[in-house]
Amino acid sequence: MSATTSTADDMARNAEFEARIARGETIEPKDWMPERYRKQLVRMMSQHAHSEVVGMLPEGNWITRAPTLRRKMGLLAKVQDEAGHGLYIYCGTETLGVDRHELVMQLLNGTAKYSSIFNYPTLTWADIGAIGWLVDGAAIVNQTMLAKASYGPYARAMVRICKEENFHKKQGFEIMTTLAGGTPEQHRMAQDALNRWWWPSLMMFGPHDKDSPNSEEMTRWGVKRKSNDELRQRFINLTVAQAKAINLTIPDPQMRFNEETQNWDIGPIDWDEFWRVVKGDGPCNRERLAARNTAHAEGAWVREAATAYAAKTSAASAAA
Amino acid sequence: MFLQPGNAAPHEHVGSVHAVDAEHALQNARDVYARRGEGNNIWVVPTKAITSSTPEDMGPFFDPGNDKPYRHPQFYKVPRGVKM
């Protein structure tokens, strides 16, 4: 960061930084860190926070149409949790010296990314079950790993989130269990939702290891502790057993149990679809961003009123 | 934002919130960090009011305390068989 720091100085600091990571030490906000570590974490954490907030939209879509009060309360609580998760992670990101307003603007003007799973539509009530079970399920696998990340504020936010995420997954699986064991029509609806959400959930873990250039650095810096494929396989093994238990079929005719590795081997993932959606051409990309922008614009009066109120009361107490 | 997790426990730092004033900060803190009855008391403090030691100073700042074994019970010898 300083123009007068010598290269030898930098190399020594980098070496000490990497030694700290290797010893399993946690990096805290005021510790020296390579500028690239800081940048990568800002990118990763802000994308994560944006994903939580945008993730409220596909589920928010069904709050008014939840079939029972129990389902409605559960869904409301879940969506509220996602807002909270976004806030935890924005707070964590701010410890790296970045302005939250700038992050929010990056999301609203489309320069920031968020998890592309949220660019798919929720077409039926069963989609809400599928999201809780598969999307939160995949997130739990990823976030359990991140709870041991080298950057303190990120790891601590993940610990808190993991605790809350467990109810999300169970809520979703309970919905799927009820539907799968219900009328033939309900069972079909559940199976259809699984058919549409299975492959995008697998894509949440990112490209295959051999196609993932950022991974090596993030692993060396203790942010990623397991590879994309490793995490994806863990999720697959867990989820296949759960689907079988409620008589739903994974939409992968090529899937086989590998006796040697004790893993479920899957068929090919359609990476064309993944890149299309990441690049902005998924079913709901434009709709999500429009919804966020509208919410921000329509909420402006709340921010203005709160600020005016605070100014008024502090002026009054200063005068008193 | 500091939360007291239970009776007789000390307040713990749990994160931060954005707010226009202290009253709103307290309410936001309750909404963000205490949805599941995680605590029975909340303190909110403006971030700039906090003074902290820095990592660079850590060595010299804490050094006087690192080298005084006589502050620990193991330093002192007691005859065998005597219950302390």
Chai-1 contact restraints between the chains, C-beta under 6 A:
chainA,res_idxA,chainB,res_idxB,connection_type,confidence,min_distance_angstrom,max_distance_angstrom,comment,restraint_id
A,K30,B,T54,contact,1.0,0.0,6.0,A-B,restraint_1
A,K30,B,P55,contact,1.0,0.0,6.0,A-B,restraint_2
A,D31,B,P55,contact,1.0,0.0,6.0,A-B,restraint_3
A,G84,B,V32,contact,1.0,0.0,6.0,A-B,restraint_4
A,L87,B,V32,contact,1.0,0.0,6.0,A-B,restraint_5
A,C91,B,G15,contact,1.0,0.0,6.0,A-B,restraint_6
A,C91,B,S16,contact,1.0,0.0,6.0,A-B,restraint_7
A,A306,B,V20,contact,1.0,0.0,6.0,A-B,restraint_8
A,T307,B,V20,contact,1.0,0.0,6.0,A-B,restraint_9
A,A310,B,V20,contact,1.0,0.0,6.0,A-B,restraint_10
A,A310,B,D21,contact,1.0,0.0,6.0,A-B,restraint_11
